[in-house]
């Protein structure tokens, strides 16, 4: 496999589809993940998946196929066992007499072809398809579609084993909890909740107990949806199962606890869940954050930056010292922006140290430190230690207090590039936040390179979006200049199977980037208010969050409702 990967990489470099540096980075990631080189190249954004498929098709002289555009015959699908399909990541597409046509991402994998030929007794013809399309087809046609209703039927015969859960919580025996949490139907139900959340691309799972009911909700593209209501008698068994999987103390039910679950999903893919358990009035609420490194967007061009702004942003992060601040509320994608910035800056000649709480994704070549407040390891103490580690670039998860802000500013002024986040509504108010913490205006003016405020808006589903007519006055009221209204092509998502009938699939960031030039620095030194600073920045060309969101609206990427929701205060 390693030889095949090397050969593919060399061919792509020869055809100038990727650079030698991109190949080295992708191969380093591929060695760590154990996956395929093609997957890493597309995940890192170095080559488009369709472009890679077309290249493989011409290179090996086999046809290419778009699996998302065809409906496969169930009888043909039965010709290759599920375990063979998942092991080799192949899909049987069609059968003609004694010949079986099979879609593969890697047409050079002769071991897979021989294996399928031996098992099926058919002659095998190969067509090439995108790796993600094959994974989606396996998910659609071969993954068990067992439903919550089917799992709940397993509990009918075992009702008596869960009767204790209706009684007084304080009287529950820990041994009873362990027994019920390990019961087959409970294990199956909890596993199904986790897998269903992964399939639906949820970012969080909420398990919530109430006095006479219980509910499970998923956060998908920033919005919570209720997916099921298990019987209240299963409350303690389900919550205890999550705690056991997270290595938490099931006997401790009065204090908050934090843990982690790691799931293997086959073909080397792993999914991490960050688990938080909180005692509430009627038991314990469990919230799980899904951390899927394969979905981490590290390509800055795909985050949502406008072209001109991205060029200026890259110019500023390439400076040898100064401070880059990313600001916005919780869940606005600040961490993704910082990780993609670090990925852009990550070179063998650069020493990067990060202080994070928590470390969500581990990135190769970056020294990441997990905060532990209980033993005195906080952002300020980590920053002090970093300065003795000969760093080039420092990332601190959040500036929360004067001590952290002071050290970060001094580091930025003494030859280090410092990246961090703040919780403010827009870019200009970040300056006020630093001043309110006690940082001197001349230090802010001389240390900060740029401030990026951001929000996430849901993207309209590409499979079901359709044009709509909207009165011109609506767009003008939103802030669209009257002369630009005719250029706006508005769309809406009708709802389909791809987007779970929501009309939206995925999210994209809208940015407000304020570059601190000499004129704005002078405003800060003269004690200008946030409003005055914002007016001057707009006069100099600052595009506000609302302007950025309106551009996405005009391009048909999002809806009016999302623009208003994400930029209501703008």
Backbone torsions as a table, in degrees:
resi	resn	phi	psi	omega
1	UNK	NA	-40.2	-179.5
2	UNK	-61.0	-40.6	179.6
3	UNK	-63.9	-42.6	178.2
4	UNK	-60.2	-42.2	179.8
5	UNK	-63.0	-45.0	179.9
6	UNK	-60.9	-43.4	-178.5
7	UNK	-63.6	-44.8	178.9
8	UNK	-60.3	-45.3	-179.6
9	UNK	-60.6	-44.9	-179.7
10	UNK	-62.1	-40.5	179.8
11	UNK	-64.8	-41.4	-179.8
12	UNK	-66.5	-37.6	177.0
13	UNK	-66.9	-42.4	-179.6
14	UNK	-59.9	-39.1	179.7
15	UNK	-82.6	1.8	179.1
16	UNK	61.0	29.8	174.9
17	UNK	-82.1	-26.3	174.4
18	UNK	-138.5	164.9	177.6
19	UNK	-95.3	159.7	176.7
20	UNK	-57.4	-36.1	178.8
21	UNK	-65.2	-42.6	178.0
22	UNK	-62.9	-38.2	178.4
23	UNK	-62.9	-44.4	-179.3
24	UNK	-62.7	-42.4	179.4
25	UNK	-63.2	-45.0	-178.2
26	UNK	-65.6	-38.7	-179.6
27	UNK	-69.0	-34.1	176.0
28	UNK	-64.1	-43.9	177.8
29	UNK	-64.6	-40.5	-177.9
30	UNK	-65.2	-37.4	178.1
31	UNK	-66.1	-35.8	-179.6
32	UNK	-73.1	-39.1	-174.5
33	UNK	-86.2	-23.9	-177.4
34	UNK	78.0	7.5	-179.0
35	UNK	-86.9	-155.3	-178.8
36	UNK	-101.1	149.5	-178.6
37	UNK	-62.4	-41.5	-179.9
38	UNK	-57.6	-39.9	179.7
39	UNK	-64.4	-43.8	-178.8
40	UNK	-66.2	-38.4	179.6
41	UNK	-63.4	-41.0	179.3
42	UNK	-74.7	-37.4	-180.0
43	UNK	-63.6	-39.3	180.0
44	UNK	-78.1	-5.7	177.2
45	UNK	80.8	15.2	-177.7
46	UNK	-78.6	-28.6	179.8
47	UNK	-145.5	141.2	178.4
48	UNK	-73.1	141.4	-175.0
49	UNK	-62.5	-39.5	178.9
50	UNK	-67.3	-36.3	177.8
51	UNK	-64.8	-41.3	178.8
52	UNK	-65.0	-42.2	179.1
53	UNK	-62.3	-44.5	178.6
54	UNK	-62.6	-38.7	179.2
55	UNK	-64.3	-46.9	-179.9
56	UNK	-63.1	-38.1	179.6
57	UNK	-60.3	-47.0	-179.4
58	UNK	-73.6	-34.1	-177.3
59	UNK	-66.7	-41.5	-176.5
60	UNK	-101.5	1.2	176.4
61	UNK	65.5	35.1	177.0
62	UNK	-121.3	151.1	-179.7
63	UNK	-67.5	156.1	173.1
64	UNK	-106.9	159.3	-175.7
65	UNK	-143.6	143.9	175.9
66	UNK	-102.4	100.6	-174.3
67	UNK	-64.6	-26.9	-177.1
68	UNK	-71.2	-15.7	-176.3
69	UNK	-96.8	-2.5	-178.1
70	UNK	-125.4	149.0	175.4
71	UNK	-99.6	124.0	-173.5
72	UNK	-87.4	147.7	-179.2
73	UNK	-76.4	122.8	179.7
74	UNK	-56.0	-33.8	-179.7
75	UNK	-67.4	-37.2	178.2
76	UNK	-69.5	-39.2	-179.0
77	UNK	-61.0	-30.3	-178.4
78	UNK	-72.7	-11.5	-173.9
79	UNK	-73.0	-21.2	176.8
80	UNK	-118.9	125.8	-179.4
81	UNK	-58.5	150.1	-177.3
82	UNK	-56.4	-42.2	-176.5
83	UNK	-65.9	-30.5	177.7
84	UNK	-72.8	-41.4	178.3
85	UNK	-58.8	-47.1	-177.5
86	UNK	-73.7	-33.7	-179.2
87	UNK	-66.7	-43.9	-175.8
88	UNK	-99.4	-3.4	-177.7
89	UNK	51.8	61.5	178.7
90	UNK	-128.9	159.6	177.7
91	UNK	-133.7	123.6	173.0
92	UNK	-70.7	125.4	-172.4
93	UNK	-102.5	-43.6	-175.6
94	UNK	-158.5	162.0	177.8
95	UNK	-131.9	133.5	177.2
96	UNK	-131.9	103.2	-176.9
97	UNK	62.1	-119.9	-178.6
98	UNK	-97.1	15.5	-178.3
99	UNK	-114.3	131.4	178.3
100	UNK	-111.9	125.5	179.2
101	UNK	-92.6	124.7	-174.0
102	UNK	-123.0	132.1	177.1
103	UNK	-91.0	131.3	179.7
104	UNK	-136.0	153.4	175.0
105	UNK	-83.1	-26.4	-178.0
106	UNK	-123.8	93.0	-176.6
107	UNK	-67.6	-8.6	179.8
108	UNK	-87.9	-1.8	-177.0
109	UNK	-79.1	83.3	-175.9
110	UNK	-71.1	-23.8	178.5
111	UNK	-64.0	-41.9	179.1
112	UNK	-64.7	-43.7	-179.5
113	UNK	-61.3	-45.2	-179.7
114	UNK	-64.5	-39.9	-179.6
115	UNK	-62.5	-46.7	-179.4
116	UNK	-65.5	-39.5	179.6
117	UNK	-62.6	-42.1	-179.3
118	UNK	-66.3	-41.8	-176.2
119	UNK	-73.2	-41.8	-172.7
120	UNK	-91.9	-19.4	-175.7
121	UNK	66.0	18.8	176.7
122	UNK	-102.3	157.1	165.6
123	UNK	-75.1	139.1	-174.1
124	UNK	-109.3	126.7	171.3
125	UNK	-111.2	133.6	-175.1
126	UNK	-103.0	136.0	166.7
127	UNK	-120.9	152.1	-177.0
128	UNK	-101.4	139.1	178.6
129	UNK	-137.1	160.1	179.2
130	UNK	-63.9	140.9	-176.8
131	UNK	-58.9	-42.0	-179.7
132	UNK	-66.5	-36.8	178.7
133	UNK	-64.3	-37.7	177.6
134	UNK	-67.1	-43.7	178.1
135	UNK	-60.8	-41.4	179.0
136	UNK	-64.9	-39.1	-180.0
137	UNK	-67.7	-39.2	177.0
138	UNK	-62.6	-43.5	177.7
139	UNK	-60.1	-42.3	-175.5
140	UNK	-72.7	-43.7	-170.9
141	UNK	-100.1	-24.2	-172.2
142	UNK	-114.9	-23.1	-179.1
143	UNK	-73.2	137.7	-178.3
144	UNK	-58.6	130.1	179.5
145	UNK	-96.6	33.8	-179.9
146	UNK	-59.8	135.2	-174.4
147	UNK	-102.3	166.5	176.6
148	UNK	-60.0	-37.4	-178.8
149	UNK	-61.4	-41.3	-179.8
150	UNK	-64.9	-40.6	179.5
151	UNK	-65.6	-40.6	-177.8
152	UNK	-63.5	-27.2	178.8
153	UNK	-64.9	-26.0	179.6
154	UNK	-65.8	-21.5	-176.4
155	UNK	-81.7	-18.4	-173.8
156	UNK	-55.6	-42.4	-176.9
157	UNK	-79.0	-6.5	-173.0
158	UNK	-122.7	21.9	-176.1
159	UNK	-52.3	-42.3	-173.3
160	UNK	-63.2	-24.8	-177.5
161	UNK	-72.1	-15.2	-176.4
162	UNK	-113.1	9.1	-176.7
163	UNK	-60.8	-31.9	-176.8
164	UNK	-59.2	-26.0	-174.4
165	UNK	-67.3	-15.3	178.7
166	UNK	-85.1	-12.4	-175.6
167	UNK	-84.2	-164.9	179.9
168	UNK	-69.9	124.2	-176.9
169	UNK	-56.9	-33.8	-175.3
170	UNK	-68.0	-22.3	-176.0
171	UNK	-89.3	-1.4	-175.2
172	UNK	-71.8	133.1	178.8
173	UNK	-81.8	136.4	-179.2
174	UNK	-61.0	-36.3	178.9
175	UNK	-64.0	-37.8	176.3
176	UNK	-63.6	-40.2	178.8
177	UNK	-61.6	-46.3	-179.5
178	UNK	-61.8	-40.6	-178.4
179	UNK	-65.2	-46.5	-177.2
180	UNK	-69.7	-36.2	-179.2
181	UNK	-68.8	-25.2	179.3
182	UNK	-93.4	1.4	-178.9
183	UNK	-66.8	140.9	-173.9
184	UNK	-53.3	-48.4	-179.8
185	UNK	-62.7	-35.9	178.9
186	UNK	-66.4	-45.6	178.5
187	UNK	-58.7	-45.2	-178.8
188	UNK	-63.0	-42.5	-178.9
189	UNK	-64.3	-46.8	-178.4
190	UNK	-65.3	-41.7	177.0
191	UNK	-61.0	-39.4	179.8
192	UNK	-65.5	-39.2	177.7
193	UNK	-60.1	-45.6	-178.9
194	UNK	-65.2	-45.9	-178.3
195	UNK	-67.9	-38.9	179.8
196	UNK	-63.9	-38.6	178.2
197	UNK	-64.9	-38.7	178.5
198	UNK	-64.6	-45.4	-178.8
199	UNK	-61.3	-35.9	-176.9
200	UNK	-89.1	7.8	179.8
201	UNK	56.2	39.8	177.0
202	UNK	-73.1	150.3	176.3
203	UNK	-98.0	-23.3	-178.8
204	UNK	-146.0	150.7	172.0
205	UNK	-119.4	130.1	177.7
206	UNK	-113.0	123.1	176.8
207	UNK	-113.0	110.4	-167.2
208	UNK	-123.4	118.3	176.2
209	UNK	-93.7	138.3	174.8
210	UNK	-123.8	-176.5	-174.1
211	UNK	-60.7	-46.7	-175.5
212	UNK	-125.0	12.9	-179.6
213	UNK	-154.2	173.9	-179.9
214	UNK	-148.9	144.8	178.6
215	UNK	-140.9	152.8	175.8
216	UNK	-114.9	127.8	177.6
217	UNK	-126.7	147.7	174.2
218	UNK	-113.5	142.6	169.9
219	UNK	-98.0	114.6	-179.2
220	UNK	-119.5	122.0	-177.3
221	UNK	51.9	40.0	173.8
222	UNK	86.3	-2.6	-177.9
223	UNK	-119.9	136.2	-180.0
224	UNK	-83.2	134.4	176.5
225	UNK	-127.4	133.1	175.3
226	UNK	-77.8	131.2	-177.4
227	UNK	-112.3	-27.2	178.4
228	UNK	-164.6	160.8	177.0
229	UNK	-128.0	91.3	178.6
230	UNK	-65.6	154.5	176.3
231	UNK	-59.2	142.4	-177.0
232	UNK	-60.0	-26.1	-178.9
233	UNK	-66.3	-17.6	179.6
234	UNK	-91.5	0.1	-172.6
235	UNK	-50.4	-58.8	-175.0
236	UNK	-67.4	-35.2	-179.7
237	UNK	-65.3	-44.0	-178.6
238	UNK	-66.6	-47.5	-177.9
239	UNK	-64.6	-40.0	178.1
240	UNK	-64.3	-35.4	178.4
241	UNK	-62.7	-45.1	177.3
242	UNK	-60.5	-39.8	-178.2
243	UNK	-69.1	-38.3	178.0
244	UNK	-64.1	-43.7	179.6
245	UNK	-63.9	-27.1	-178.1
246	UNK	-94.0	5.0	-177.1
247	UNK	59.1	40.8	178.2
248	UNK	-102.9	165.5	-178.1
249	UNK	-83.1	110.1	-177.6
250	UNK	-75.2	-15.8	178.5
251	UNK	-79.9	-23.6	179.9
252	UNK	-87.0	110.6	-175.3
253	UNK	-124.3	9.7	-177.5
254	UNK	-111.2	-13.5	-177.6
255	UNK	-117.6	149.5	174.4
256	UNK	-64.2	147.7	177.3
257	UNK	-137.6	150.2	178.0
258	UNK	-127.7	137.8	179.3
259	UNK	-150.3	-168.4	-176.7
260	UNK	-147.0	141.7	174.7
261	UNK	-118.7	136.3	176.2
262	UNK	-118.4	123.5	179.9
263	UNK	-116.0	136.0	173.7
264	UNK	-94.1	130.3	-175.1
265	UNK	-112.3	13.1	179.6
266	UNK	92.6	154.1	-179.7
267	UNK	51.4	37.3	174.0
268	UNK	78.3	-2.6	-178.4
269	UNK	-82.0	134.5	177.7
270	UNK	-123.0	148.3	175.8
271	UNK	-124.4	130.0	176.3
272	UNK	-103.0	142.6	173.3
273	UNK	-121.7	123.5	173.2
274	UNK	-89.0	123.1	-169.6
275	UNK	-110.6	131.0	175.1
276	UNK	-125.2	124.7	178.5
277	UNK	-112.0	127.7	-176.1
278	UNK	-128.3	124.0	176.6
279	UNK	-66.9	126.3	176.9
280	UNK	-122.2	-177.4	-172.3
281	UNK	-58.0	-38.7	-174.2
282	UNK	-113.4	33.1	178.2
283	UNK	134.8	-136.2	-179.3
284	UNK	-129.2	131.6	175.2
285	UNK	-93.8	134.1	178.7
286	UNK	-113.5	128.5	173.2
287	UNK	-121.5	127.5	179.4
288	UNK	-114.4	126.2	174.6
289	UNK	-97.3	124.6	-179.2
290	UNK	-84.7	125.4	-179.1
291	UNK	-117.7	98.1	-177.3
292	UNK	-109.8	102.8	-176.3
293	UNK	-62.4	-29.4	-178.5
294	UNK	-67.6	-21.0	178.1
295	UNK	-97.0	0.9	-179.3
296	UNK	-70.5	120.5	-177.0
297	UNK	-86.6	106.4	-178.5
298	UNK	-102.8	-2.1	179.7
299	UNK	-89.6	111.9	-174.9
300	UNK	-61.2	-28.7	-176.8
301	UNK	-69.8	-15.2	-177.1
302	UNK	-104.6	4.2	-176.6
303	UNK	-78.8	-30.0	-177.7
304	UNK	131.2	0.7	177.6
305	UNK	-64.0	140.9	170.7
306	UNK	-78.2	153.4	-167.1
307	UNK	-56.4	-51.0	-178.2
308	UNK	-63.9	-40.8	-179.5
309	UNK	-65.3	-40.0	-179.8
310	UNK	-61.1	-41.2	179.8
311	UNK	-62.4	-42.7	179.0
312	UNK	-68.4	-37.6	178.9
313	UNK	-61.3	-47.4	-179.9
314	UNK	-62.8	-36.1	178.8
315	UNK	-63.3	-39.4	-178.6
316	UNK	-73.6	-37.8	-179.7
317	UNK	-74.6	-14.3	178.1
318	UNK	-83.6	-6.7	179.1
319	UNK	-67.3	146.9	-174.9
320	UNK	-72.4	-21.7	179.0
321	UNK	-149.4	169.6	-177.0
322	UNK	119.5	-179.1	-175.9
323	UNK	-122.0	134.5	174.2
324	UNK	-111.9	121.0	179.7
325	UNK	-112.9	132.1	174.5
326	UNK	-114.0	126.9	-172.4
327	UNK	-129.0	152.0	-179.4
328	UNK	157.7	168.0	-179.9
329	UNK	-71.5	171.4	176.3
330	UNK	-58.0	136.2	177.6
331	UNK	80.8	18.8	-179.7
332	UNK	-98.4	6.3	175.2
333	UNK	89.9	17.3	-178.5
334	UNK	-60.9	-43.4	-178.0
335	UNK	-61.4	-41.0	179.6
336	UNK	-63.1	-42.3	178.2
337	UNK	-61.9	-43.1	179.9
338	UNK	-66.0	-43.4	179.6
339	UNK	-62.7	-40.8	179.8
340	UNK	-68.0	-34.2	176.1
341	UNK	-65.5	-44.8	178.2
342	UNK	-63.4	-38.6	179.4
343	UNK	-62.8	-38.3	177.8
344	UNK	-64.6	-35.7	-175.8
345	UNK	-90.2	-10.5	-172.7
346	UNK	-74.0	103.7	178.8
347	UNK	-130.8	161.2	-178.4
348	UNK	-66.1	-17.2	-178.8
349	UNK	-92.8	3.2	-173.8
350	UNK	-120.0	136.0	175.7
351	UNK	-101.2	113.0	-177.7
352	UNK	-112.9	127.9	176.0
353	UNK	-121.5	135.8	178.0
354	UNK	-126.5	141.6	172.2
355	UNK	-112.8	115.9	-173.1
356	UNK	-130.7	150.2	177.3
357	UNK	-143.3	93.3	-1.7
358	UNK	-93.8	173.2	171.0
359	UNK	-76.3	111.3	-175.6
360	UNK	-83.8	-43.3	180.0
361	UNK	-132.8	137.3	176.4
362	UNK	-92.1	127.8	-175.2
363	UNK	-111.4	130.5	-178.5
364	UNK	-63.2	133.8	176.0
365	UNK	88.2	1.5	-178.9
366	UNK	-121.0	134.0	-178.8
367	UNK	-88.6	103.4	-174.1
368	UNK	-104.1	133.4	-178.2
369	UNK	-118.6	127.5	178.2
370	UNK	-85.8	130.1	179.3
371	UNK	-74.6	143.5	174.6
372	UNK	-136.6	87.6	-176.4
373	UNK	-57.8	-35.0	-174.3
374	UNK	-65.8	-21.1	177.9
375	UNK	-112.5	14.1	175.0
376	UNK	88.2	5.3	177.9
377	UNK	-90.2	91.7	178.7
378	UNK	-115.7	-177.4	-175.7
379	UNK	-59.3	-41.2	-177.2
380	UNK	-65.1	-45.8	-178.4
381	UNK	-69.2	-35.6	177.6
382	UNK	-64.7	-42.1	179.3
383	UNK	-60.4	-42.3	178.6
384	UNK	-59.6	-44.0	179.9
385	UNK	-65.6	-38.6	-179.7
386	UNK	-58.0	-38.9	-176.2
387	UNK	-65.7	-16.4	175.7
388	UNK	-97.1	5.4	-177.5
389	UNK	-106.5	17.8	178.6
390	UNK	52.2	55.6	-177.4
391	UNK	-85.4	154.1	168.0
392	UNK	-98.9	-41.9	-177.2
393	UNK	-129.5	134.8	178.9
394	UNK	-122.7	133.6	172.3
395	UNK	-119.8	124.2	176.4
396	UNK	-114.7	126.6	-171.4
397	UNK	-49.4	-43.9	-178.3
398	UNK	-158.8	139.8	173.1
399	UNK	-93.5	108.8	-174.2
400	UNK	-108.2	-22.4	-172.9
401	UNK	-145.7	172.4	-176.4
402	UNK	-62.2	-40.3	-176.7
403	UNK	-59.6	-48.5	179.4
404	UNK	-64.2	-44.5	-178.8
405	UNK	-60.8	-42.4	-177.4
406	UNK	-63.7	-46.6	-179.2
407	UNK	-65.9	-40.8	-179.3
408	UNK	-62.9	-43.3	179.4
409	UNK	-64.0	-44.6	179.9
410	UNK	-63.7	-38.0	177.5
411	UNK	-63.6	-40.2	-179.9
412	UNK	-66.6	-28.5	-178.3
413	UNK	-87.9	-10.1	-176.9
414	UNK	-112.6	32.4	171.1
415	UNK	94.3	19.1	177.6
416	UNK	-119.8	146.7	170.9
417	UNK	-90.3	123.1	-176.3
418	UNK	-116.2	126.3	176.5
419	UNK	-112.3	138.5	178.1
420	UNK	-159.1	177.7	179.0
421	UNK	-125.6	156.9	173.6
422	UNK	-135.4	159.0	174.6
423	UNK	-104.8	87.0	174.9
424	UNK	-134.1	166.2	-174.3
425	UNK	-78.4	-34.2	-179.1
426	UNK	-146.9	177.6	-175.6
427	UNK	-65.9	-48.8	-178.2
428	UNK	-61.1	-34.0	-178.3
429	UNK	-70.8	-13.5	176.0
430	UNK	-66.8	-33.6	177.6
431	UNK	-63.2	-45.8	178.7
432	UNK	-60.8	-38.5	-179.5
433	UNK	-61.3	-45.2	179.1
434	UNK	-63.8	-41.3	178.8
435	UNK	-64.5	-40.7	178.9
436	UNK	-65.7	-28.6	176.7
437	UNK	-70.8	-18.8	178.7
438	UNK	114.7	4.8	178.5
439	UNK	-76.4	135.0	-178.2
440	UNK	-66.9	142.5	-179.3
441	UNK	-55.2	-39.1	-177.4
442	UNK	-67.5	-29.4	177.8
443	UNK	-72.0	-40.4	178.0
444	UNK	-63.5	-47.8	-176.6
445	UNK	-61.2	-34.6	-175.7
446	UNK	-93.3	-14.2	-175.7
447	UNK	-102.8	-31.7	-173.0
448	UNK	-83.7	124.0	176.1
449	UNK	-83.9	-50.1	179.7
450	UNK	-154.7	157.7	175.3
451	UNK	-126.8	127.0	179.5
452	UNK	-114.7	115.9	172.3
453	UNK	-95.5	144.2	-178.6
454	UNK	-146.9	157.1	172.5
455	UNK	-139.2	162.9	175.0
456	UNK	-110.4	131.5	173.5
457	UNK	-115.3	146.0	178.8
458	UNK	-74.0	138.8	178.7
459	UNK	-88.5	141.2	175.9
460	UNK	-66.7	141.3	179.9
461	UNK	-64.2	126.9	-177.8
462	UNK	-67.1	-25.2	-175.9
463	UNK	-80.8	-20.4	-175.4
464	UNK	-133.7	11.9	179.5
465	UNK	-75.9	147.6	-177.8
466	UNK	-144.7	152.0	-178.4
467	UNK	-68.8	148.1	174.8
468	UNK	-135.3	156.7	176.7
469	UNK	-99.9	135.3	179.1
470	UNK	-132.8	136.9	178.0
471	UNK	-55.2	141.2	-177.7
472	UNK	-57.5	-35.6	-176.0
473	UNK	-63.4	-30.1	178.7
474	UNK	-61.9	-45.0	-179.8
475	UNK	-67.8	-39.7	179.0
476	UNK	-63.4	-41.2	178.4
477	UNK	-64.1	-29.8	177.9
478	UNK	-72.4	-20.8	-179.8
479	UNK	119.1	7.8	178.0
480	UNK	-77.2	126.7	176.2
481	UNK	-58.0	135.4	-176.7
482	UNK	-51.5	-37.0	-178.2
483	UNK	-69.0	-19.9	-178.8
484	UNK	-92.2	-11.7	-174.9
485	UNK	-55.1	-43.1	-178.8
486	UNK	-61.5	-21.6	-178.2
487	UNK	-83.0	-5.7	-175.5
488	UNK	-87.1	122.0	175.6
489	UNK	-108.0	99.7	-174.6
490	UNK	-86.0	143.8	-178.5
491	UNK	-130.7	163.9	171.3
492	UNK	-141.8	154.3	177.6
493	UNK	-92.8	122.0	-176.9
494	UNK	-75.6	-30.2	-176.3
495	UNK	103.0	126.3	-179.9
496	UNK	-153.2	-177.4	-179.0
497	UNK	-64.3	-33.7	-178.4
498	UNK	-60.4	-39.2	-174.3
499	UNK	-107.6	19.8	-178.1
500	UNK	54.5	35.5	177.6
501	UNK	60.8	26.3	177.7
502	UNK	-96.2	-21.4	-176.4
503	UNK	88.1	-7.3	-178.0
504	UNK	-125.5	145.0	176.9
505	UNK	-146.1	108.8	-179.8
506	UNK	86.1	172.6	179.1
507	UNK	-135.8	160.1	178.0
508	UNK	-138.7	148.2	-177.0
509	UNK	-87.2	145.6	167.9
510	UNK	-112.9	138.2	-170.4
511	UNK	-121.7	148.9	168.7
512	UNK	-125.4	105.6	-173.9
513	UNK	-105.9	118.9	178.1
514	UNK	-111.0	113.6	177.5
515	UNK	-90.7	125.1	-177.2
516	UNK	-84.4	90.4	176.6
517	UNK	-86.5	-176.7	-175.5
518	UNK	-61.7	-38.2	-178.4
519	UNK	-65.1	-45.3	179.9
520	UNK	-68.1	-36.1	177.6
521	UNK	-60.7	-38.4	178.8
522	UNK	-66.0	-39.4	176.1
523	UNK	-58.1	-44.0	-179.3
524	UNK	-64.1	-43.8	-179.0
525	UNK	-63.6	-30.7	-179.0
526	UNK	-86.3	5.6	175.8
527	UNK	76.1	31.1	-180.0
528	UNK	-64.5	147.1	177.4
529	UNK	-74.7	168.2	178.6
530	UNK	-58.8	-42.0	-178.7
531	UNK	-64.4	-43.7	178.9
532	UNK	-64.1	-40.2	178.8
533	UNK	-63.4	-40.7	-179.0
534	UNK	-67.1	-43.0	179.8
535	UNK	-60.9	-43.0	180.0
536	UNK	-66.2	-40.4	179.6
537	UNK	-63.9	-41.3	178.4
538	UNK	-64.8	-39.5	178.6
539	UNK	-60.4	-32.7	-179.7
540	UNK	-87.6	1.7	174.8
541	UNK	113.3	7.7	177.9
542	UNK	-62.2	129.0	173.5
543	UNK	-96.5	117.0	-177.4
544	UNK	-71.2	170.3	177.0
545	UNK	-56.4	-42.2	180.0
546	UNK	-63.5	-42.1	178.7
547	UNK	-61.8	-42.7	179.6
548	UNK	-63.5	-43.0	179.4
549	UNK	-65.6	-38.1	179.1
550	UNK	-65.2	-33.6	176.7
551	UNK	-63.8	-42.2	177.5
552	UNK	-64.8	-35.1	177.7
553	UNK	-64.9	-46.0	-178.9
554	UNK	-64.1	-26.9	178.9
555	UNK	-85.0	-1.0	179.5
556	UNK	78.0	17.0	-178.4
557	UNK	-84.0	-27.3	-177.1
558	UNK	-141.7	-176.5	-174.2
559	UNK	-114.2	166.0	177.5
560	UNK	-59.5	-41.7	-179.2
561	UNK	-58.6	-40.9	-179.9
562	UNK	-69.4	-37.8	178.3
563	UNK	-61.4	-45.8	-179.0
564	UNK	-66.3	-43.2	-177.5
565	UNK	-63.6	-43.2	-173.7
566	UNK	-81.1	-25.5	-174.9
567	UNK	-127.5	38.6	-174.7
568	UNK	-60.9	-35.2	-175.1
569	UNK	-89.7	0.6	-174.9
570	UNK	-82.5	NA	NA
